[in-house]
Amino acid sequence: MVLGGSVLLLGGSTFTIVTRLSFEATSTPIPSETRIDNNFYYFELDYNLAIPVGVAGKCDERFYRVIHFRERDSVVCIAPKEIIEKYRRELDVFNRKALIYSVLKKLNPERYSCIFLVRPSAFDFYHEVVKNVSKLGFDVMWFPLENFQPIVFDIGNKRLEIRR
């Protein structure tokens, strides 16, 4: 979905997004960042679920409704509850066949780093996930998200506060 003129700016870095579906949310943009020799692959952690977001600004449409704002050079990704419930077993990090592990097998740890977008509900699981992902040779970083905060990639701004 591509929307124009639907973004109300509040304080420069926080958006209120209003679509034709009357969806309203506030969020902090998550800038995408690329380096010549390294790419970032994002996962959202919510409870014990690891949801593959994808490479910055290209949210996996199996799990997210994606809204593009061309004027702001931004992408908003929202994971509807009914879709997450449908894939709950495949997203569960305690499932040995969880989607996170099959995605990581396809990525070269010399070319990709993993950034986890961590919701408060996942703080208890985050360290276990990091341990498993680090064993596969990936550099792991994280970015905190609030509950119900949509993921917003601000493509125009290349900085990201990453916590290790």
N, C-alpha and C positions, 0 to 999 in steps of 0.2 A: 504494500500500500504506500503510495507517495502522497504526502500532504503538503500543501503550501499555505503559509499564513496562519497556521494553527498553533503556533508556539508563542506563549506569553513569557517574556523574560523577567525573572525576578532576581535581582542582585547579581546579575552577570553570569553566575555559574549554576543556578538552580532553575529548572524549567517547571512550568505547569503545562501539561500537555492536554489538549482538549481535541478529541477527534469527533468525527460524525457519529460515532457510537456512544458519545457522551462519556468516554473514559477520561478520568482525571487522575493525575498522579504528580507527585513532586519527585525530583531525582537530581542526583549530582552526575554530571557527565563523566564517563570513564573514557579517557582519551586512548586511542589506539597508538601504539608506539612500534615502530619497526627500526631495525638496524640493518645495515647492509648484509651482515653475516648471520643474522638471527631473526627468527619469526616467533611470535607468541601465539599459543593456542589457549583459549579461555575455556574454563569449566565453571559452572555455577554450583556451589555447594549449599544445599538446603536440607536440613536434617541429615539423614544418611544417604541422600541422593546426590550423585555427581552428574549434572546435566551438561552435555557438550554444547558449548556456545559456538565455538569455531574460531577461525582467525578473526581478528578485530574488525568489526564492522560488517561481518558476514555471518549473522546468526543462523544457526541450523533451523530451517523452517519446519522440520519434523516436530520440534519442541517449542518453537517461539513464533508468535505473531510479530512480524517485522514491519516497522513504519519508518519510511525515509523522509527526512526533512531536508530538502535540497538547499533552501536558503541558509540554513545553519550548518550544512555539511555534517549532519548527524544522523545516526541510526538508533531507533528505540526498539528493544527486544522485550517482549512480554511473554512469559510462559503461562498459558492458561492452565488452571488447576485440573480440568478434565483431561487434558493431553498428558500432563505429568502423571496422573493416576493411571492412565492407560499403559504407560511405560514404566511404572514404578519398579517392577522386578528387574528390568534391564538397567535401570539407573541406580539401583541399590549397591553401594560400594562394598557391602559384605557378600554380595553374590560374586563368586569367582569368575562368572561369565559376564560381569557387568560391562556395559558399553564403554566405560572409561578405559578399560584395559584393551579392548579391541581397537579403540581409536588410537591409543598410545602405541600399540604395536605397529601401526601404519606410519607413525611419525619417527623421524630420525632425531635422536636427542642431541646430535651435533648441530642440527639446523633449527630445532624448535625448543622453546622454553614453555613451561606451563604457568599460567596465571589463574589462580583460583579466586573467584568472586564469592566471598564467604558471608553467608547470612548468619545472624546470631544463633539460630537453631543448629548450625553446623560446627560451631567452635569446638565441641567435644570430639568431633570426628575428624576435623581438619588435620591434626597432627598424625593420625594413623594413615590418612590418605597421602599426606606428604611423604611419610616414610616409605610407603609402597611405590609411589611415583619416583622418588629419588633413587630407589634401588634399581630402577630401569634406566638410570643415567640422565634424567632430565633435571635441569635447573628449575626450581619451583619458587614462585613468588605469589603474593596474595594482595587482595584489595577488599576491604570490608564493604558490605552492603547492608542497608537496613531492611527489616521485614517489609515485604510488598513493594520495595523500591524497584522500578523497572531498570533494566540495563540500558544505558545510553552511551553509545560510542560517539565522541566528539572528534570526528576525523580531522578537522582543521587544527586541533590542538594536539601536539605530539608528546606532551609530558604526561607522566603518570606517576603518582606517588605509590610506590610498590614497597610492601613490607616483606622482609624475608624472615 
